């Protein structure tokens, strides 16, 4: 069996005091380390909150710009559609006017043709007599 070495009483008390001091120092170091970690977490949380706030502001500004640009695009599309509609109406009016002119010309030609036919019939009637 190994022999226990006896530590003199003065040294034992010194050793116990040293160990107690070491444990207390260790506890203080651990508490300080925990506090530093908590401080870092708090700082990180604050940075994260600032980043979220900043990003939210940027997103809101972007949303406003997008809404504004979308409004401009819609106005432009409405204007283009109105222009196209006006162009369509102009073309329809031209077609109607051309159809009216054709109908008028047809009616005039029909009257002329009828007059010519009636004149020929009269000529034929007089020629027979």
SULTA-V96136 format. One record per residue. N is the residue number from 1. PHI is phi as a letter, one per 40 degrees, with the letter a starting at -180 (999 if undefined). D_LAST is the distance of its C-alpha to the last C-alpha in whole Angstrom. Layout:
BEGIN
{{N;PHI;D_LAST} {N;PHI;D_LAST}}
END
This chain:
BEGIN
{{1;999;172} {2;c;171} {3;c;173} {4;c;172} {5;c;173} {6;c;174} {7;c;172} {8;d;175} {9;d;174} {10;c;173} {11;c;171} {12;c;169} {13;c;168} {14;c;167} {15;c;165} {16;c;164} {17;c;163} {18;c;161} {19;c;159} {20;c;158} {21;c;157} {22;c;155} {23;c;153} {24;c;153} {25;c;152} {26;d;149} {27;c;148} {28;c;147} {29;c;146} {30;c;143} {31;c;143} {32;c;142} {33;c;140} {34;c;138} {35;c;137} {36;c;136} {37;c;134} {38;c;133} {39;c;132} {40;c;130} {41;c;128} {42;c;128} {43;c;127} {44;c;124} {45;c;123} {46;c;122} {47;c;120} {48;c;118} {49;c;117} {50;c;117} {51;c;114} {52;c;113} {53;c;112} {54;c;111} {55;c;109} {56;c;107} {57;c;107} {58;c;105} {59;c;103} {60;c;102} {61;c;101} {62;c;99} {63;c;97} {64;c;96} {65;c;95} {66;c;93} {67;c;91} {68;c;91} {69;c;89} {70;c;87} {71;c;86} {72;c;85} {73;c;83} {74;c;81} {75;d;80} {76;c;79} {77;c;77} {78;c;75} {79;c;74} {80;c;73} {81;c;71} {82;c;70} {83;c;68} {84;c;67} {85;c;65} {86;c;64} {87;c;62} {88;c;61} {89;c;59} {90;c;58} {91;c;56} {92;c;55} {93;c;53} {94;c;52} {95;c;50} {96;c;49} {97;c;48} {98;c;46} {99;c;44} {100;c;43} {101;c;42} {102;c;40} {103;c;39} {104;c;37} {105;c;36} {106;c;34} {107;c;33} {108;c;31} {109;c;30} {110;c;28} {111;c;27} {112;c;26} {113;c;24} {114;c;23} {115;c;21} {116;c;20} {117;c;18} {118;c;17} {119;c;15} {120;c;14} {121;c;12} {122;c;11} {123;c;10} {124;c;9} {125;c;7} {126;c;5} {127;c;5} {128;c;4} {129;c;0}}
END
